[in-house]
Amino acid sequence: MQCPKCGTELAAGDADIGRQGKCATCGTLFTIAPPVAGVAVPADPPLVAQPAVPLVAEVPGKVQAVAILTIIGGIVAILITAAYVVSCVGMLWLPWIYSLVLGILALARGVKIVNGTRPVPSPKTVAIMQIINIINADVINLVLGIVTLVLLSDEEVARYFGGA
């Protein structure tokens, strides 16, 4: 196949069809299309082909810190929920349900960030929910939420989440 911009001959296998490729010469990103009938495919493709752009991006260190704080907060919120339910206080104090919802959302968002799959919505909402969980005497999530908001104000982290 050829680069759509500069015409450089590139090699791509059948497994690459539909994925993103990058030209080694000009850097153009393009979707790898199936070969067109009647077009000769070179027997020895040149070694200038770039592998497809990975679908999983490398996660910067501060973003990983946000993800870890979010996951820890989720685990703590679920443990607090369990404590309320097991102690029978949950029958009298219903805001434990908020802690359960926070725990599930925080775990889901944190794991998605750690995996590096895109797009990743900003965990700002989860951080605010962590702070609000002080209604369940959750001081740990209060601190984690504040630290997460501070990290989210960092330029590199904000850029990763699309300026959110």
Accessible surface in RSA format (square Angstrom, percent):
REM  Atomic radii and reference values for relative SASA: ProtOr
REM  Chains: A
REM  Algorithm: Lee & Richards
REM  Probe-radius: 1.40
REM  Slices: 20
REM RES _ NUM      All-atoms   Total-Side   Main-Chain    Non-polar    All polar
REM                ABS   REL    ABS   REL    ABS   REL    ABS   REL    ABS   REL
RES MET A   1    67.84  35.1  36.11  23.9  31.72  75.5  49.74  42.3  18.10  24.0
RES GLN A   2   104.84  58.6  91.26  66.7  13.58  32.3  19.76  42.1  85.08  64.5
RES CYS A   3     4.07   3.1   0.00   0.0   4.07   9.6   0.00   0.0   4.07   4.4
RES PRO A   4    95.06  69.3  52.24  47.6  42.82 155.6  63.69  52.6  31.37 195.0
RES LYS A   5   156.72  76.5 121.99  74.8  34.74  82.7  75.48  67.9  81.24  86.5
RES CYS A   6    59.19  44.8  21.83  24.3  37.36  87.8  30.68  77.7  28.51  30.7
RES GLY A   7    34.59  42.7   0.00   N/A  34.59  42.7  21.70  59.6  12.89  28.9
RES THR A   8    32.65  23.2  23.39  23.7   9.27  22.1  23.90  32.1   8.75  13.2
RES GLU A   9    63.22  36.3  59.77  45.2   3.45   8.2  40.73  78.8  22.50  18.4
RES LEU A  10     8.27   4.6   5.92   4.2   2.35   5.9   5.92   4.2   2.35   6.3
RES ALA A  11    40.17  36.9  22.37  34.5  17.80  40.5  26.90  37.9  13.27  35.2
RES ALA A  12    45.35  41.7   6.43   9.9  38.92  88.5  11.47  16.2  33.87  89.7
RES GLY A  13    42.06  51.9   0.00   N/A  42.06  51.9  35.46  97.3   6.59  14.8
RES ASP A  14   121.50  85.1 103.72 103.2  17.78  42.0  35.66  83.9  85.84  85.6
RES ALA A  15    95.05  87.4  64.51  99.5  30.54  69.5  77.22 108.7  17.83  47.2
RES ASP A  16    40.09  28.1  40.09  39.9   0.00   0.0   1.24   2.9  38.85  38.7
RES ILE A  17    67.21  38.2  48.19  35.9  19.02  45.8  48.19  34.7  19.02  51.6
RES GLY A  18    52.86  65.2   0.00   N/A  52.86  65.2  27.49  75.4  25.37  56.8
RES ARG A  19    91.81  38.5  87.24  44.5   4.57  10.9  33.42  45.7  58.39  35.4
RES GLN A  20    71.58  40.0  70.78  51.7   0.80   1.9  30.64  65.2  40.95  31.1
RES GLY A  21     2.34   2.9   0.00   N/A   2.34   2.9   2.34   6.4   0.00   0.0
RES LYS A  22    93.81  45.8  91.58  56.2   2.23   5.3  34.80  31.3  59.01  62.9
RES CYS A  23     1.31   1.0   0.00   0.0   1.31   3.1   0.00   0.0   1.31   1.4
RES ALA A  24    43.68  40.2  11.82  18.2  31.86  72.5  14.59  20.6  29.09  77.0
RES THR A  25    92.44  65.7  57.62  58.4  34.82  83.0  54.27  72.9  38.17  57.7
RES CYS A  26    52.39  39.6  16.34  18.2  36.05  84.7  25.81  65.4  26.57  28.7
RES GLY A  27    32.10  39.6   0.00   N/A  32.10  39.6  16.72  45.9  15.38  34.5
RES THR A  28    32.50  23.1  24.34  24.7   8.15  19.4  30.15  40.5   2.35   3.5
RES LEU A  29   103.32  57.5  79.84  57.1  23.48  59.0  79.86  56.1  23.46  63.1
RES PHE A  30    22.52  11.3  14.97   9.3   7.54  19.6  22.52  13.7   0.00   0.0
RES THR A  31    78.34  55.7  61.94  62.8  16.40  39.1  42.76  57.4  35.58  53.8
RES ILE A  32    12.47   7.1  11.44   8.5   1.03   2.5  11.44   8.2   1.03   2.8
RES ALA A  33    59.61  54.8  50.05  77.2   9.56  21.7  52.70  74.2   6.91  18.3
RES PRO A  34    80.51  58.7  74.29  67.7   6.22  22.6  74.29  61.3   6.22  38.7
RES PRO A  35    95.01  69.2  64.65  58.9  30.36 110.3  75.77  62.6  19.24 119.6
RES VAL A  36   107.16  70.5  97.32  88.1   9.84  23.7 102.20  88.8   4.96  13.4
RES ALA A  37   102.55  94.3  69.39 107.1  33.16  75.4  81.38 114.6  21.17  56.1
RES GLY A  38    89.69 110.6   0.00   N/A  89.69 110.6  45.18 124.0  44.51  99.7
RES VAL A  39    97.77  64.3  82.48  74.7  15.30  36.9  86.18  74.9  11.59  31.4
RES ALA A  40    94.82  87.2  66.76 103.0  28.06  63.8  77.16 108.7  17.66  46.8
RES VAL A  41   107.12  70.5  81.66  73.9  25.46  61.4  82.38  71.6  24.74  67.1
RES PRO A  42    54.25  39.5  36.74  33.5  17.51  63.6  49.34  40.7   4.91  30.5
RES ALA A  43   102.17  93.9  62.42  96.3  39.75  90.4  73.51 103.5  28.66  75.9
RES ASP A  44   128.13  89.8 110.22 109.7  17.91  42.3  32.51  76.5  95.62  95.4
RES PRO A  45    58.44  42.6  48.37  44.1  10.07  36.6  48.37  39.9  10.07  62.6
RES PRO A  46    52.03  37.9  38.16  34.8  13.87  50.4  49.44  40.8   2.59  16.1
RES LEU A  47   181.22 100.9 149.59 107.0  31.63  79.5 153.43 107.8  27.79  74.8
RES VAL A  48    66.13  43.5  59.70  54.0   6.42  15.5  65.55  57.0   0.57   1.6
RES ALA A  49    34.45  31.7  14.28  22.0  20.17  45.9  14.30  20.1  20.14  53.4
RES GLN A  50    87.90  49.2  71.44  52.2  16.45  39.2   5.04  10.7  82.86  62.8
RES PRO A  51   108.86  79.3  91.40  83.3  17.46  63.5 103.79  85.7   5.07  31.5
RES ALA A  52    19.29  17.7   2.47   3.8  16.81  38.3   2.47   3.5  16.81  44.5
RES VAL A  53    50.69  33.4  47.59  43.1   3.10   7.5  49.76  43.2   0.93   2.5
RES PRO A  54    93.83  68.4  79.72  72.7  14.11  51.3  83.52  69.0  10.30  64.0
RES LEU A  55   129.72  72.2 110.47  79.0  19.24  48.4 114.19  80.2  15.52  41.8
RES VAL A  56    79.62  52.4  70.32  63.7   9.29  22.4  70.32  61.1   9.29  25.2
RES ALA A  57    37.91  34.9  29.66  45.8   8.25  18.8  35.43  49.9   2.49   6.6
RES GLU A  58   164.53  94.5 136.22 103.1  28.31  67.4  57.91 112.0 106.62  87.1
RES VAL A  59    12.56   8.3   5.30   4.8   7.26  17.5   5.30   4.6   7.26  19.7
RES PRO A  60    33.08  24.1  21.30  19.4  11.77  42.8  32.86  27.1   0.21   1.3
RES GLY A  61    54.28  66.9   0.00   N/A  54.28  66.9  35.30  96.9  18.99  42.5
RES LYS A  62    91.79  44.8  88.71  54.4   3.08   7.3  55.08  49.6  36.71  39.1
RES VAL A  63     0.00   0.0   0.00   0.0   0.00   0.0   0.00   0.0   0.00   0.0
RES GLN A  64    82.04  45.9  82.04  60.0   0.00   0.0  11.68  24.9  70.35  53.4
RES ALA A  65    36.22  33.3  30.95  47.8   5.27  12.0  35.70  50.3   0.52   1.4
RES VAL A  66     0.00   0.0   0.00   0.0   0.00   0.0   0.00   0.0   0.00   0.0
RES ALA A  67     0.00   0.0   0.00   0.0   0.00   0.0   0.00   0.0   0.00   0.0
RES ILE A  68    93.29  53.1  92.85  69.2   0.43   1.0  93.29  67.2   0.00   0.0
RES LEU A  69    29.75  16.6  29.75  21.3   0.00   0.0  29.75  20.9   0.00   0.0
RES THR A  70     0.76   0.5   0.76   0.8   0.00   0.0   0.00   0.0   0.76   1.2
RES ILE A  71    37.45  21.3  37.45  27.9   0.00   0.0  37.45  27.0   0.00   0.0
RES ILE A  72    75.12  42.7  74.79  55.7   0.33   0.8  75.12  54.1   0.00   0.0
RES GLY A  73     0.00   0.0   0.00   N/A   0.00   0.0   0.00   0.0   0.00   0.0
RES GLY A  74     0.00   0.0   0.00   N/A   0.00   0.0   0.00   0.0   0.00   0.0
RES ILE A  75    81.47  46.4  80.03  59.6   1.44   3.5  81.31  58.6   0.16   0.4
RES VAL A  76    22.20  14.6  22.11  20.0   0.09   0.2  22.20  19.3   0.00   0.0
RES ALA A  77     0.00   0.0   0.00   0.0   0.00   0.0   0.00   0.0   0.00   0.0
RES ILE A  78    56.32  32.1  55.97  41.7   0.35   0.8  55.97  40.3   0.35   1.0
RES LEU A  79   111.88  62.3 106.87  76.5   5.01  12.6 107.23  75.3   4.65  12.5
RES ILE A  80    33.84  19.3  32.68  24.3   1.15   2.8  33.74  24.3   0.09   0.3
RES THR A  81     8.29   5.9   8.29   8.4   0.00   0.0   8.29  11.1   0.00   0.0
RES ALA A  82    46.01  42.3  39.73  61.3   6.28  14.3  45.93  64.7   0.08   0.2
RES ALA A  83    62.00  57.0  50.19  77.5  11.81  26.9  59.84  84.3   2.16   5.7
RES TYR A  84    39.35  18.4  38.86  22.1   0.49   1.3  24.82  18.7  14.53  17.9
RES VAL A  85    77.69  51.1  64.43  58.3  13.26  31.9  66.36  57.7  11.32  30.7
RES VAL A  86   123.12  81.0 100.45  90.9  22.67  54.6 106.80  92.8  16.32  44.3
RES SER A  87    63.12  53.3  36.25  48.4  26.87  61.9  44.07  93.8  19.05  26.7
RES CYS A  88    71.26  53.9  64.46  71.9   6.80  16.0  21.48  54.4  49.78  53.7
RES VAL A  89    66.24  43.6  65.11  58.9   1.12   2.7  66.12  57.4   0.12   0.3
RES GLY A  90     5.56   6.9   0.00   N/A   5.56   6.9   4.29  11.8   1.28   2.9
RES MET A  91   145.98  75.6 117.66  77.9  28.32  67.4  85.53  72.7  60.44  80.1
RES LEU A  92   160.23  89.2 128.71  92.1  31.51  79.2 132.02  92.7  28.21  75.9
RES TRP A  93    98.67  39.6  98.48  47.7   0.19   0.4  97.92  52.2   0.75   1.2
RES LEU A  94   108.76  60.6 104.84  75.0   3.92   9.9 105.04  73.8   3.72  10.0
RES PRO A  95    41.70  30.4  33.26  30.3   8.45  30.7  41.56  34.3   0.14   0.9
RES TRP A  96    48.39  19.4  48.39  23.4   0.00   0.0  48.39  25.8   0.00   0.0
RES ILE A  97    83.54  47.5  83.54  62.2   0.00   0.0  83.54  60.2   0.00   0.0
RES TYR A  98    57.14  26.7  51.30  29.2   5.85  15.2  55.03  41.4   2.12   2.6
RES SER A  99     0.00   0.0   0.00   0.0   0.00   0.0   0.00   0.0   0.00   0.0
RES LEU A 100    61.73  34.4  61.73  44.2   0.00   0.0  61.73  43.4   0.00   0.0
RES VAL A 101    68.43  45.0  67.32  60.9   1.11   2.7  68.40  59.4   0.03   0.1
RES LEU A 102     0.00   0.0   0.00   0.0   0.00   0.0   0.00   0.0   0.00   0.0
RES GLY A 103     0.00   0.0   0.00   N/A   0.00   0.0   0.00   0.0   0.00   0.0
RES ILE A 104    98.24  55.9  95.44  71.1   2.80   6.7  97.09  69.9   1.15   3.1
RES LEU A 105    77.32  43.1  75.84  54.3   1.48   3.7  75.84  53.3   1.48   4.0
RES ALA A 106     0.00   0.0   0.00   0.0   0.00   0.0   0.00   0.0   0.00   0.0
RES LEU A 107    49.58  27.6  49.28  35.3   0.30   0.8  49.57  34.8   0.01   0.0
RES ALA A 108    63.71  58.6  46.64  72.0  17.07  38.8  57.51  81.0   6.20  16.4
RES ARG A 109    54.79  23.0  52.08  26.5   2.71   6.5   3.28   4.5  51.50  31.2
RES GLY A 110     0.00   0.0   0.00   N/A   0.00   0.0   0.00   0.0   0.00   0.0
RES VAL A 111    73.07  48.1  72.70  65.8   0.37   0.9  73.07  63.5   0.00   0.0
RES LYS A 112    81.82  39.9  78.67  48.3   3.15   7.5  43.06  38.8  38.76  41.3
RES ILE A 113     0.00   0.0   0.00   0.0   0.00   0.0   0.00   0.0   0.00   0.0
RES VAL A 114    72.51  47.7  57.20  51.8  15.32  36.9  57.37  49.9  15.14  41.1
RES ASN A 115    79.18  54.6  67.31  65.0  11.87  28.6  13.77  33.1  65.41  63.2
RES GLY A 116     0.08   0.1   0.00   N/A   0.08   0.1   0.08   0.2   0.00   0.0
RES THR A 117    53.56  38.1  53.01  53.7   0.55   1.3  49.90  67.0   3.66   5.5
RES ARG A 118   116.40  48.9  88.16  44.9  28.24  67.2  40.39  55.2  76.01  46.1
RES PRO A 119   113.74  82.9 111.80 101.9   1.94   7.0 113.51  93.7   0.24   1.5
RES VAL A 120     8.90   5.9   0.00   0.0   8.90  21.5   0.37   0.3   8.53  23.1
RES PRO A 121    65.97  48.1  54.33  49.5  11.65  42.3  65.92  54.4   0.05   0.3
RES SER A 122    19.54  16.5   8.97  12.0  10.57  24.4   8.16  17.4  11.39  16.0
RES PRO A 123     0.13   0.1   0.00   0.0   0.13   0.5   0.00   0.0   0.13   0.8
RES LYS A 124   104.21  50.8 104.21  63.9   0.00   0.0  51.19  46.1  53.02  56.5
RES THR A 125    87.22  62.0  85.66  86.8   1.56   3.7  52.48  70.5  34.73  52.5
RES VAL A 126     3.95   2.6   3.95   3.6   0.00   0.0   3.95   3.4   0.00   0.0
RES ALA A 127     0.57   0.5   0.00   0.0   0.57   1.3   0.21   0.3   0.36   0.9
RES ILE A 128    76.98  43.8  76.98  57.4   0.00   0.0  76.98  55.4   0.00   0.0
RES MET A 129    27.41  14.2  27.41  18.1   0.00   0.0  20.40  17.3   7.00   9.3
RES GLN A 130     0.07   0.0   0.07   0.0   0.00   0.0   0.00   0.0   0.07   0.1
RES ILE A 131    45.12  25.7  44.99  33.5   0.12   0.3  44.99  32.4   0.12   0.3
RES ILE A 132    82.68  47.0  77.98  58.1   4.70  11.3  82.57  59.5   0.11   0.3
RES ASN A 133     0.00   0.0   0.00   0.0   0.00   0.0   0.00   0.0   0.00   0.0
RES ILE A 134    71.60  40.7  63.39  47.2   8.21  19.8  63.39  45.6   8.21  22.3
RES ILE A 135    86.12  49.0  66.84  49.8  19.28  46.5  76.14  54.8   9.97  27.1
RES ASN A 136     2.90   2.0   0.00   0.0   2.90   7.0   0.36   0.9   2.54   2.5
RES ALA A 137    79.37  73.0  54.12  83.5  25.25  57.4  60.54  85.3  18.83  49.9
RES ASP A 138     1.65   1.2   0.37   0.4   1.27   3.0   1.27   3.0   0.37   0.4
RES VAL A 139    89.62  59.0  87.28  79.0   2.34   5.6  87.28  75.8   2.34   6.4
RES ILE A 140    98.20  55.9  94.54  70.4   3.66   8.8  98.01  70.6   0.19   0.5
RES ASN A 141     0.00   0.0   0.00   0.0   0.00   0.0   0.00   0.0   0.00   0.0
RES LEU A 142    46.81  26.1  46.81  33.5   0.00   0.0  46.81  32.9   0.00   0.0
RES VAL A 143    79.51  52.3  78.69  71.2   0.82   2.0  79.51  69.1   0.00   0.0
RES LEU A 144    19.82  11.0  19.82  14.2   0.00   0.0  19.82  13.9   0.00   0.0
RES GLY A 145     0.00   0.0   0.00   N/A   0.00   0.0   0.00   0.0   0.00   0.0
RES ILE A 146    85.75  48.8  85.23  63.5   0.52   1.2  85.58  61.6   0.17   0.4
RES VAL A 147    61.17  40.3  60.29  54.6   0.88   2.1  61.17  53.1   0.00   0.0
RES THR A 148     0.63   0.4   0.63   0.6   0.00   0.0   0.63   0.8   0.00   0.0
RES LEU A 149    51.56  28.7  44.43  31.8   7.13  17.9  44.76  31.4   6.80  18.3
RES VAL A 150    97.44  64.1  91.29  82.6   6.15  14.8  94.57  82.2   2.87   7.8
RES LEU A 151    38.46  21.4  37.71  27.0   0.74   1.9  38.46  27.0   0.00   0.0
RES LEU A 152    12.38   6.9   8.39   6.0   3.98  10.0   8.67   6.1   3.71  10.0
RES SER A 153    92.26  78.0  56.76  75.7  35.50  81.8  49.77 106.0  42.49  59.5
RES ASP A 154    38.78  27.2  30.22  30.1   8.56  20.2  14.61  34.4  24.17  24.1
RES GLU A 155   133.87  76.9 124.56  94.2   9.31  22.2  51.62  99.9  82.25  67.2
RES GLU A 156    64.28  36.9  61.65  46.6   2.63   6.3  22.67  43.8  41.61  34.0
RES VAL A 157     0.00   0.0   0.00   0.0   0.00   0.0   0.00   0.0   0.00   0.0
RES ALA A 158    23.01  21.2  22.48  34.7   0.54   1.2  23.01  32.4   0.00   0.0
RES ARG A 159   154.80  65.0 135.85  69.3  18.95  45.1  75.65 103.4  79.15  48.0
RES TYR A 160    16.92   7.9   8.21   4.7   8.71  22.7  14.51  10.9   2.42   3.0
RES PHE A 161    14.65   7.3   0.48   0.3  14.16  36.9   3.45   2.1  11.19  32.0
RES GLY A 162    69.24  85.4   0.00   N/A  69.24  85.4  38.46 105.5  30.78  68.9
RES GLY A 163    60.13  74.1   0.00   N/A  60.13  74.1  27.65  75.9  32.48  72.7
RES ALA A 164    64.59  59.4  28.48  43.9  36.11  82.1  53.54  75.4  11.06  29.3
END  Absolute sums over single chains surface
CHAIN  1 A     9546.2       7636.8       1909.4       6943.4       2602.8
END  Absolute sums over all chains
TOTAL          9546.2       7636.8       1909.4       6943.4       2602.8
